[in-house]
Amino acid sequence: MTPSIASNLRSLTLTIAIAFLVTSFGVGYWTLVASDELSSDPFNPRLVSALRDRPRGQILDSAGGVLAESVRSADGYLRKYRDRTLAHVVGYASFKYGTAGIEAAYSDSLVGQDPGDPLAVWRARYLGERDVPGAVVLGIDPKVQKAAVDALAGRRGAVIALDPRTGAIIASVSYPNFEPNQIVDPATEDLAFQQVNGNVDKPLIDRARAGLYPPGSTFKLITGAAALENGVSPDTKVRVDDPWQADKSWGDYYVRSAAHAHADFTMADAYRLSENIYFAKIGLQVGGQKLAEYASRFGIGAAPRCDIAVAKGQLSNTGTLDRPTLVADTSYGQGELLVSPLQMALVAASIGRGGVMPTPHYANEVRDSAGNTIRTIAPGAAGQVIRPDTAARITTYLVGAVEGPGAFAFGAKIPNVHVAGKTGTAENPAGSPHGWFVGFAPAESPTVAVAVIIENSGQGGVDAAPVGGKVMQAALGR
Amino acid sequence: MTLLFRRPSEMRLLVWVAALAVTGSVAVAAAEKTAFDRSQLAVPVAFIVLAVGLHLFLVVRGFRGDQLLLPMAAALSAIGLVLVQRLASSLLANQLQWTLIAAGAFIATILIPRDLTALARFKWMWALLGVALLVSPLLPVIGREVNGARIWIGVGRVTFEPWEAVKILLVIFFAGYLEEYREVIAHPRRFGPIPIPPVPYLLPILAMWLFAMLVVVFEKDLGAALLFLGIFLAMLYLATGESFYTLIGIVLMLIGGVVVYHAFGHVQVRVDTWLKPFSEDLRFGAGYQIVQGLFALANGGLFGAGLGNGMPDRIPVVWSDFVFNAFAEETGFAGALALLALYLLFVYRGMLIALRAPTPFLQLMAGGLSFIVALQTLVIVGGNARLIPLTGITLPFVAYGGSSLVTNWILVALLIRVSDLTARVRGTE
């Protein structure tokens, strides 16, 4: 018997109906489930569409100064940025090139749909009623920011300062920078974006949070902490003879002392004179595994939780310290280490706060159009990363590294305040070494921590430490 | 007066279609910044006159068939016009002209041939005509290459995608051929559970299909290849009920897919943008269109941004490739679901007509034609929603494009004729 076409028609129709059902689920997934994620994608043009038709919220500094606002022009609203030195932090909201910085991270808040106000989000999404946006207030302190800009004085590099008690970032400079007003202006956007995007100096990158450099001697803060908590006595004298290798298996590989030293060193001496061989030796004594553990505790190799995307850096290419020469090199901050200035500022802040690492944040609060606070951004501490007594001891050494006889970081001194700090010299394949300074003040109970990097400036302390000093001085209001 | 009530359901439903056309057009116009221009109403009004004209034509002819297909097709076409007005208003006049031509094609199909079953007798002619149409874009003078695909023919300013018409010819040919030989094909000798098909009888179909595939591969039109293969398998199944054939067909399709993937760069790009459109190197390149399309869907939410208030115009070529996403962005998941339901209802009605048809040929033809609409909708919406790789198939009735619109209205006319014939043979409504 021939199978009836009728019954085949029925099963085909059923199959089609099932396929329509599956397709409906697919459409439902994108319109309802994935909606939130895609709607906040920085490249979604809808995020910035409001730019032309409606004003976008203001971005303010901690003193209430306007950093970004929407200004009415003939063909809709245009975004205006008031401080080019904060271009990387404030970012931009371009119709064509997407969003960056605070403009990206607080995009919802800036169009009046802060997640802290679910009712406004719901009304906007389902009823199309949009609130007049309020403002996002940053932790940036205009006085400290100006001091940082003046101190860096147009040299290629970055300065970042934060409050160790709260994690609020109070100054952030990255140079070279770019002109955000040109990137958001339809008349100039294409040329401006091409120019900055194609520039070999990479002005679009915020060196303060996304620039990655070898930490050089500033990493000794971590090596010292690992040593103190793993049986190394700080007062035991360690013999240093330049050049040094652990044994013959290192071949023609040696650790070099910057001062070509031939002497016995305590930990205090080693911090003051930044002696590489001392730290290489105690690093090997502690071992690669422990050293890697402490680096990870201080957040090297993992992006800090932060309201803007930040770099995570690396301990080594493989993430482990699996050979003695790499352990030795890492101990004094070379090897395959890469860190951002923000990460080093957090390391300094944790030591200043007795081992408690703060969670960094750029914005302090979101306000509605009437000026009421919708949401305060206070993420709290990330955790206790070392013991308080370890932190206190390292702080003493760091004060010595600024104020002691022959100290490298003398340039960071501030009258009548004890400053803790450490310089660093980051050897790098691309030319002369970068100069580092990390520090905090007042040493006993810090209200500011800072990290400075000046690219290709030669020996670290000479150039970077005074920049750190001036920024901390501005933060302390002296 | 009595004329108005010969096909009462059709008339009543067309009132709703008219409301849809006018409100849609007004909503789009209202969302624009420029002042409302009354002449913009000319398009929906002209469309309504056209739709009612078709209804009256069927009434005058004393048609007794299905009363739902015409309003449903008209509703879809109305949505299409509203979306063209929304997304590419400069093409609106063009689309209206094509709608007029499509209505003409509908009337012509109702009138010719006088005897619908005669179509089966000329099956080899349809096959030859299909082959000729498929090859035509490759010919000099009339062949046109648009966006890297040589699938157009053109005379002067008028261009046409012949494969749109070929799919209908293919269905008629398959229906005629399978009616004649299905007894043989449906009773294969079996080797255990595995049926051994009587190869000689399948040869003409296979040859026809292979030829279509080759041309399509040379013309770089992936969507058409998928569609032809789908029609082939579905009709073979309808005629024989042998799901094993379908299984082999799907396996062959997958193998063919792997082969074309490795052989053609443009296929690899399609698959890559399907798998990871958001990757850094694709989101501003080959994946830009689908990423923007997904952004549009995401903006839709439950009830949508409202007609004219979304930003679907950020999707490149939105009016032909991504109308579904534009509709979903502005009417939400609710609107998208309603649109899909309309298509499913259309297909269901078509299948019902097939089920009641008096001869196997008419059953197979009506089933195949309905299946075209189903498969096209599923393939393009699936591509738009990133369930399957994106292909250049058009959303029936709604997407901008003349060839597709004309062919689809011919398809509606054929289905209505089958139902009319059924009603006459059975002597019922």
Boltz contact constraints between the chains, C-beta under 6 A:
constraints:
  - contact:
      token1: [A, 2]
      token2: [B, 183]
      max_distance: 6.0
  - contact:
      token1: [A, 2]
      token2: [B, 186]
      max_distance: 6.0
  - contact:
      token1: [A, 3]
      token2: [B, 241]
      max_distance: 6.0
  - contact:
      token1: [A, 5]
      token2: [B, 238]
      max_distance: 6.0
  - contact:
      token1: [A, 5]
      token2: [B, 360]
      max_distance: 6.0
  - contact:
      token1: [A, 5]
      token2: [B, 363]
      max_distance: 6.0
  - contact:
      token1: [A, 6]
      token2: [B, 355]
      max_distance: 6.0
  - contact:
      token1: [A, 8]
      token2: [B, 238]
      max_distance: 6.0
  - contact:
      token1: [A, 8]
      token2: [B, 241]
      max_distance: 6.0
  - contact:
      token1: [A, 9]
      token2: [B, 351]
      max_distance: 6.0
  - contact:
      token1: [A, 9]
      token2: [B, 354]
      max_distance: 6.0
  - contact:
      token1: [A, 9]
      token2: [B, 355]
      max_distance: 6.0
  - contact:
      token1: [A, 9]
      token2: [B, 367]
      max_distance: 6.0
  - contact:
      token1: [A, 13]
      token2: [B, 351]
      max_distance: 6.0
  - contact:
      token1: [A, 16]
      token2: [B, 347]
      max_distance: 6.0
  - contact:
      token1: [A, 16]
      token2: [B, 374]
      max_distance: 6.0
  - contact:
      token1: [A, 19]
      token2: [B, 378]
      max_distance: 6.0
  - contact:
      token1: [A, 20]
      token2: [B, 340]
      max_distance: 6.0
  - contact:
      token1: [A, 20]
      token2: [B, 344]
      max_distance: 6.0
  - contact:
      token1: [A, 23]
      token2: [B, 378]
      max_distance: 6.0
  - contact:
      token1: [A, 23]
      token2: [B, 381]
      max_distance: 6.0
  - contact:
      token1: [A, 23]
      token2: [B, 382]
      max_distance: 6.0
  - contact:
      token1: [A, 24]
      token2: [B, 337]
      max_distance: 6.0
  - contact:
      token1: [A, 24]
      token2: [B, 340]
      max_distance: 6.0
  - contact:
      token1: [A, 26]
      token2: [B, 385]
      max_distance: 6.0
  - contact:
      token1: [A, 26]
      token2: [B, 387]
      max_distance: 6.0
  - contact:
      token1: [A, 27]
      token2: [B, 336]
      max_distance: 6.0
  - contact:
      token1: [A, 27]
      token2: [B, 385]
      max_distance: 6.0
  - contact:
      token1: [A, 28]
      token2: [B, 333]
      max_distance: 6.0
  - contact:
      token1: [A, 30]
      token2: [B, 294]
      max_distance: 6.0
  - contact:
      token1: [A, 30]
      token2: [B, 297]
      max_distance: 6.0
  - contact:
      token1: [A, 30]
      token2: [B, 298]
      max_distance: 6.0
  - contact:
      token1: [A, 30]
      token2: [B, 385]
      max_distance: 6.0
  - contact:
      token1: [A, 31]
      token2: [B, 297]
      max_distance: 6.0
  - contact:
      token1: [A, 31]
      token2: [B, 300]
      max_distance: 6.0
  - contact:
      token1: [A, 31]
      token2: [B, 333]
      max_distance: 6.0
  - contact:
      token1: [A, 32]
      token2: [B, 333]
      max_distance: 6.0
  - contact:
      token1: [A, 35]
      token2: [B, 298]
      max_distance: 6.0
  - contact:
      token1: [A, 35]
      token2: [B, 301]
      max_distance: 6.0
  - contact:
      token1: [A, 38]
      token2: [B, 295]
      max_distance: 6.0
  - contact:
      token1: [A, 38]
      token2: [B, 298]
      max_distance: 6.0
  - contact:
      token1: [A, 39]
      token2: [B, 298]
      max_distance: 6.0
  - contact:
      token1: [A, 44]
      token2: [B, 295]
      max_distance: 6.0
  - contact:
      token1: [A, 45]
      token2: [B, 314]
      max_distance: 6.0
  - contact:
      token1: [A, 46]
      token2: [B, 299]
      max_distance: 6.0
  - contact:
      token1: [A, 46]
      token2: [B, 311]
      max_distance: 6.0
  - contact:
      token1: [A, 49]
      token2: [B, 311]
      max_distance: 6.0
  - contact:
      token1: [A, 125]
      token2: [B, 301]
      max_distance: 6.0
